[in-house]
Amino acid sequence: MSQLSTEVQAKETHEKAIGYFRVAEQYGYKFIMEVKKIRDERYYKQLGYSRFDDYCEMVWKVRRDFMDQRIQIATTFSNEEEFADLSRQLGHKKSLLLARTEEQIRNKILTEQSLVPSTGEQKTVEEMTVKELQEVEKALKEAQQKAANEQRERQSAELKVKQLENELKNERNKEPSIVEKEVIKTVEIDKTDYAEIERLKRESKEKDAEVQRYVDQVGELESERVRHEEAYTPQTRMYLKRKGKLQDLSLEFVDQIKMFSIQPPLDLPEVYRVDYLVMLESLIKEASNAYDAMNNNQNKNIIDVEYTTL
């Protein structure tokens, strides 16, 4: 009897605990929302606190940052049941991490198994540690960003294709147009003086003809000279050769006399120097006259000999 009574009391106590726990969870959400109102409306000043930090520490014995986190969780999961379930199943850190995650990613994590990058395992949010939940949240965010970029690129490409199709369609429907273009041709004016060129050509031809006449005359004279030389007798050729040598010796003799007579001897007295110079000049003049006379006679003999041979 006593044992049965104890079991009944245990069950009753357990049922009461469950009921109070559910009431506590229900009022826990309401408690957070009321504290949020005190913070947002600054009612804490009417209660005698200058800062919300002081109100949290003095009244509820918690730091303000913890109270702000609880408010953020309650605001994100905006009904009593969801807030209570998350707090009970996930704890404060996981709930806060999910509250700070984008709604699309958060819903995916809460409703599906996710691949944990570090382990390669598929896990539910209840099975994950806080660190694994952070890895999953980061990986899903990167995948979402990549998908968004690809979506934008695809939309941009589709828009570009549509624009090109419209342009092509417009070009096909456009009536052909004739474009008139003015062509300007630049003609250079020939400023060449052709009359002057013709005059110079004529003068050049005349000069060439005159030069040719001179060349022909020189050729005739050269032929005449050769013909005369071929008509010389051996005695005439010998005479001309000796005459040339005599002329060379005579000229050399005159030059030597002139070189010698530049200055009188140093030991000659001054009174005789004038006579000396006069005497030398007389000798040079006589030698020159004798050379000229000899040369004239030789030329006359050559002429006589030539006419005799002809």
C-alpha positions in Angstrom: 0.0 0.0 0.0 2.8 2.3 0.9 4.7 1.5 -2.3 1.7 2.2 -4.5 1.2 5.5 -2.8 4.8 6.4 -3.6 4.5 5.6 -7.2 1.3 7.7 -7.5 3.1 10.6 -5.9 6.0 10.3 -8.4 3.7 10.3 -11.4 1.8 13.3 -10.1 5.0 15.2 -9.4 6.3 14.4 -12.9 3.1 15.6 -14.5 3.2 18.8 -12.5 6.8 19.4 -13.6 5.9 18.9 -17.2 3.0 21.4 -16.9 5.1 24.0 -15.1 7.9 23.5 -17.7 5.5 24.1 -20.5 4.1 27.2 -18.7 7.7 28.3 -18.2 8.5 28.0 -21.9 5.3 29.8 -22.8 5.9 32.6 -20.4 9.6 32.6 -21.2 8.9 34.0 -24.7 6.5 36.5 -23.3 9.1 37.5 -20.7 11.7 38.2 -23.4 9.2 40.2 -25.5 8.3 42.4 -22.5 12.0 43.0 -21.7 12.4 44.0 -25.4 9.6 46.6 -25.0 11.3 48.0 -21.9 14.6 48.3 -23.9 13.0 49.8 -27.1 10.7 52.2 -25.3 13.4 53.1 -22.7 11.1 52.3 -19.8 14.1 51.4 -17.7 14.7 55.1 -17.1 11.2 55.4 -15.5 12.3 52.5 -13.2 15.3 54.4 -12.0 18.1 53.1 -14.3 20.0 55.4 -16.6 21.1 52.5 -18.9 19.6 49.3 -20.1 22.8 47.5 -19.1 22.3 48.5 -15.5 18.7 47.3 -15.6 19.6 43.9 -16.9 22.4 43.3 -14.4 20.6 44.7 -11.4 17.2 43.2 -12.0 17.8 40.0 -14.0 21.4 39.3 -13.0 22.5 38.9 -16.7 24.6 41.0 -19.0 23.0 43.1 -21.6 24.6 41.3 -24.6 23.0 38.0 -23.4 19.6 39.7 -23.1 20.0 41.3 -26.6 20.8 37.8 -28.0 17.7 36.3 -26.4 15.6 39.2 -27.8 17.1 38.6 -31.3 16.2 34.8 -31.1 12.7 35.5 -30.0 12.2 38.2 -32.7 13.5 35.9 -35.4 11.3 32.9 -34.4 8.3 35.0 -33.8 5.9 32.6 -32.0 6.0 31.0 -28.6 6.0 27.4 -29.8 8.9 27.7 -32.3 11.0 29.8 -29.8 10.3 27.2 -27.1 11.2 24.2 -29.3 14.5 25.7 -30.6 15.6 26.8 -27.1 14.8 23.3 -25.8 16.3 21.3 -28.7 19.3 23.4 -29.9 20.3 25.5 -26.9 21.2 29.2 -26.9 24.3 29.2 -29.2 22.8 27.2 -32.0 19.6 29.2 -31.8 21.5 32.5 -31.9 23.6 31.3 -34.9 20.4 30.4 -36.8 18.7 33.7 -35.9 21.7 35.5 -37.5 21.5 33.4 -40.7 19.5 34.4 -43.8 16.0 33.1 -43.8 16.4 30.9 -46.9 19.5 29.2 -45.5 18.0 28.9 -42.0 14.9 27.1 -43.3 17.1 24.8 -45.3 19.2 23.8 -42.3 16.1 23.4 -40.1 14.2 21.2 -42.5 16.9 19.2 -44.3 20.0 17.2 -43.6 23.1 19.2 -44.6 26.6 18.1 -45.6 29.2 19.0 -43.1 32.3 20.1 -45.1 34.9 19.0 -42.6 33.6 15.5 -42.1 31.6 14.8 -45.3 28.6 13.6 -43.3 25.0 14.4 -43.7 23.5 15.7 -40.4 20.4 17.4 -39.0 20.8 20.6 -37.1 20.2 18.7 -33.8 23.1 16.3 -34.6 25.5 19.1 -35.4 27.9 20.8 -33.1 28.1 24.6 -33.0 31.3 24.5 -35.1 29.8 22.1 -37.7 26.7 24.4 -37.9 29.0 27.3 -38.6 30.7 25.3 -41.4 27.3 24.4 -43.0 26.0 27.9 -42.8 29.2 29.3 -44.5 29.1 26.6 -47.2 25.4 27.2 -48.0 26.0 31.0 -48.0 28.8 30.6 -50.6 26.7 28.2 -52.7 23.8 30.7 -52.6 26.1 33.6 -53.6 27.5 31.5 -56.5 24.0 30.5 -57.7 23.0 34.2 -57.5 26.0 35.2 -59.6 25.3 32.5 -62.2 21.6 33.6 -62.2 22.6 37.2 -62.9 25.0 36.2 -65.6 22.4 34.0 -67.2 19.8 36.7 -67.1 22.3 39.2 -68.6 23.1 36.8 -71.4 19.4 36.2 -72.1 18.8 39.9 -72.2 21.7 40.4 -74.6 20.4 37.7 -76.8 17.0 39.2 -76.8 18.4 42.6 -77.7 20.4 41.1 -80.6 17.3 39.3 -81.8 15.4 42.6 -81.8 18.1 44.4 -83.6 18.3 41.7 -86.2 14.5 41.7 -86.6 14.6 45.5 -87.0 17.4 45.3 -89.6 15.4 42.7 -91.6 12.3 44.9 -91.6 14.1 48.0 -92.5 13.8 49.2 -96.1 17.1 49.5 -98.0 18.3 53.0 -98.3 20.4 54.6 -101.0 23.2 56.7 -99.6 24.6 59.3 -101.9 28.2 60.2 -101.2 30.0 63.1 -102.8 33.4 62.1 -104.2 35.9 64.8 -104.4 38.9 64.1 -106.7 42.0 66.1 -106.2 43.8 66.8 -109.5 47.4 68.1 -109.3 48.2 70.9 -111.7 51.3 70.1 -113.8 53.5 73.2 -113.6 56.3 71.8 -115.7 57.7 74.3 -118.3 57.9 72.0 -121.3 58.9 74.8 -123.7 62.0 75.5 -121.5 62.8 71.8 -121.5 62.6 71.6 -125.3 64.9 74.7 -125.6 67.5 73.0 -123.3 67.3 69.8 -125.3 68.0 71.8 -128.5 70.9 73.6 -126.9 72.3 70.3 -125.6 72.1 68.8 -129.1 73.9 71.8 -130.6 76.6 71.6 -128.0 77.1 67.9 -128.7 77.3 68.6 -132.4 79.9 71.3 -131.8 82.0 69.0 -129.5 81.8 66.3 -132.2 83.2 68.8 -134.8 86.1 69.6 -132.5 86.8 65.9 -132.0 86.7 65.3 -135.7 89.1 68.3 -136.3 91.5 67.0 -133.7 91.3 63.5 -135.3 92.1 65.1 -138.7 95.1 67.0 -137.3 96.4 64.0 -135.5 96.1 62.0 -138.8 98.0 64.8 -140.6 100.7 64.8 -138.0 101.1 61.0 -138.2 101.2 61.2 -142.0 104.0 63.8 -141.8 106.0 61.9 -139.3 105.8 58.8 -141.5 107.2 60.8 -144.4 110.3 61.9 -142.4 113.6 60.4 -143.7 115.8 58.6 -141.2 118.2 61.6 -141.4 115.5 64.0 -140.4 114.4 61.8 -137.4 118.0 61.6 -136.3 118.3 65.4 -136.6 115.2 66.1 -134.6 116.4 63.8 -131.9 119.8 65.5 -131.6 118.1 68.9 -131.8 115.9 68.0 -128.8 118.9 66.9 -126.8 120.9 70.1 -127.7 117.9 72.2 -126.6 117.8 70.4 -123.3 121.6 70.9 -122.7 121.4 74.6 -123.7 118.5 75.3 -121.3 120.3 73.5 -118.5 123.5 75.6 -119.3 121.6 78.8 -119.1 119.9 77.8 -115.8 123.3 76.9 -114.3 124.7 80.3 -115.3 121.7 82.1 -113.8 122.0 80.1 -110.6 125.7 80.9 -110.4 125.3 84.5 -111.1 122.8 85.3 -108.3 125.4 86.5 -105.9 129.1 87.7 -106.6 132.0 86.1 -104.7 132.1 87.1 -101.1 135.8 88.2 -101.2 135.2 90.5 -104.2 135.7 94.1 -103.3 132.6 96.3 -103.3 133.9 98.5 -106.1 134.1 95.5 -108.5 130.7 94.0 -107.6 128.7 96.1 -110.1 131.1 95.4 -112.9 130.9 91.7 -112.0 127.1 91.7 -112.2 127.1 93.6 -115.5 129.7 91.2 -116.9 127.5 88.2 -116.0 124.4 89.7 -117.4 126.3 90.3 -120.7 127.5 86.7 -120.8 123.9 85.4 -120.2 122.5 87.7 -122.8 125.1 86.6 -125.4 124.5 82.9 -124.5 120.8 83.4 -125.0 121.2 85.1 -128.3 123.5 82.4 -129.5 121.0 79.8 -128.4 118.2 81.5 -130.2 120.2 81.9 -133.4 121.2 78.3 -133.3 117.6 77.2 -132.8 116.4 79.3 -135.7 118.9 77.9 -138.0 118.1 74.4 -137.0 114.4 75.0 -137.6 115.1 76.4 -141.0 117.3 73.3 -141.9 114.5 71.0 -140.7 112.0 72.8 -143.0 114.4 72.6 -145.9 115.0 68.9 -145.3 111.2 68.2 -145.1 110.3 70.0 -148.3 113.2 68.3 -150.0 111.9 64.9 -148.9 108.4 65.7 -149.9 
